[in-house]
Amino acid sequence: MAKQIEIEIRGITFTADMLEDKAPKTCRAILGVLPLEAEGYHQVWSGQSLIIHSPVLIKAVEEQGLWPSSSFPDFRENANIIGCPGELALYPVGGSICISYGKSLYGGSIGPEPSYHFARISADIDKLYEVGSTFRREGGQKIKIRLKNSQF
């Protein structure tokens, strides 16, 4: 059985299955920094997605060799530029976690940039959409991510 993580946003907890078979280094990087609590924001460029920035994620990306150089990303790690509702992705350039609550196109001011899908929320997507939408109206909010069944 796949490891699971919990994502808590506005008092609502979502469970996501880790995609260790598709993104093993990315999953190791994420599991190595949990539990994680950070301010989450609405994506500026990417559509219906939330983003968490953290220095520990930048370090984890470097340690796992997920972005060895600016011209050589590790595209074997389930890389994509499109996020679907419920998908969690690691954006290796900025050391960020993206949580798609609707349609997303990962990128920045220069255009599409790949992120590594590492987990998937498969239940309560409608609640995730409602919660994600509040970030547009209300601004940044705390997001907690932990291994399922751990205390945090």
C-alpha positions in Angstrom: 0.0 0.0 0.0 1.3 3.5 -0.9 2.2 5.9 1.8 -0.3 8.6 2.5 0.1 12.2 3.5 -2.4 14.6 5.0 -2.8 18.2 3.8 -4.7 20.4 6.2 -6.1 23.7 4.9 -8.6 25.9 6.8 -9.2 23.0 9.3 -10.1 20.5 6.5 -7.8 17.5 6.1 -7.3 15.9 2.7 -5.6 12.6 2.3 -3.2 12.0 -0.7 -1.6 8.8 -1.9 2.1 9.2 -2.6 3.2 8.2 -6.1 6.5 6.5 -5.0 6.6 4.3 -8.1 6.4 7.3 -10.5 8.5 9.8 -8.5 10.7 8.0 -6.0 13.3 10.8 -5.5 10.6 13.5 -5.2 8.6 11.4 -2.7 11.8 10.9 -0.6 12.5 14.6 -0.7 8.9 15.4 0.5 8.9 12.7 3.2 12.2 14.0 4.4 10.8 17.4 5.3 7.6 16.4 6.9 5.9 17.6 8.9 5.8 20.9 7.1 3.8 24.0 8.0 4.0 27.0 5.8 2.0 30.0 4.4 0.3 28.9 1.2 -0.6 31.3 -1.5 -2.7 31.3 -4.7 -0.6 30.7 -7.8 -0.1 33.8 -9.9 0.7 32.2 -13.2 -0.6 28.7 -13.0 -4.4 28.8 -12.7 -6.3 27.0 -10.0 -3.5 26.0 -7.8 -2.0 26.8 -4.4 1.7 27.1 -3.7 3.9 26.7 -0.7 7.5 28.0 -0.7 10.0 26.8 1.9 13.8 26.8 2.2 13.7 23.2 3.4 12.2 22.3 0.0 15.0 24.0 -1.9 17.5 22.0 0.2 15.6 18.7 -0.4 15.5 19.3 -4.1 19.3 19.8 -4.1 20.0 16.8 -1.9 17.9 14.4 -4.1 19.5 15.8 -7.3 16.1 16.8 -8.7 17.4 19.9 -10.4 21.1 19.3 -10.9 21.6 22.5 -12.9 19.4 25.2 -14.5 19.7 23.4 -17.9 19.3 19.8 -16.7 16.1 19.1 -14.8 15.3 15.4 -13.9 12.3 14.8 -16.2 12.2 11.2 -15.1 10.4 12.2 -12.0 6.8 12.3 -13.3 7.3 15.7 -14.8 4.4 17.6 -16.3 3.4 21.2 -16.9 -0.4 20.4 -16.4 -2.0 20.0 -13.0 -5.4 18.3 -12.6 -7.6 18.7 -9.5 -6.2 16.9 -6.5 -2.6 16.6 -7.8 0.4 17.7 -5.7 3.6 18.6 -7.5 7.0 19.7 -6.5 8.3 22.7 -8.5 12.0 22.1 -8.3 13.3 25.4 -9.6 11.7 27.4 -6.7 11.6 24.6 -4.1 7.8 24.8 -3.9 4.8 22.5 -3.5 1.9 23.1 -5.8 -1.6 21.8 -4.9 -4.0 21.9 -7.9 -7.6 22.4 -6.9 -8.8 22.9 -10.5 -7.1 23.3 -13.9 -3.4 24.4 -13.7 -0.7 25.1 -16.2 2.6 25.2 -14.2 4.8 28.0 -15.3 6.0 31.5 -14.7 6.5 34.7 -16.5 8.7 33.0 -19.1 6.1 30.3 -19.9 5.5 26.6 -18.9 7.9 25.0 -16.4 7.8 21.4 -15.3 6.8 20.2 -11.9 7.0 16.7 -10.5 3.7 15.1 -9.5 4.3 13.1 -6.3 0.9 12.6 -4.7 -2.8 12.6 -5.5 -5.9 13.6 -3.5 -8.7 11.4 -4.8 -11.6 12.2 -2.4 -13.4 15.5 -1.5 -12.2 17.3 -4.6 -15.2 19.5 -4.4 -14.2 20.6 -0.9 -10.6 21.2 -2.1 -12.0 23.5 -4.9 -14.0 25.4 -2.3 -11.0 25.8 0.0 -8.6 26.6 -2.8 -10.9 29.4 -4.1 -10.7 31.2 -0.7 -7.1 31.9 -1.3 -8.0 34.2 -4.3 -10.3 36.2 -2.2 -8.6 36.2 1.2 -4.9 35.8 0.5 -2.3 33.6 2.1 -3.2 30.9 4.7 -1.5 28.2 6.7 -1.1 24.8 5.1 0.1 21.8 7.0 1.4 18.6 5.4 2.3 15.5 7.4 2.6 11.8 7.0 -0.8 10.2 7.7 -1.3 9.1 11.3 1.5 11.3 12.7 0.9 14.1 15.2 1.3 17.7 14.1 
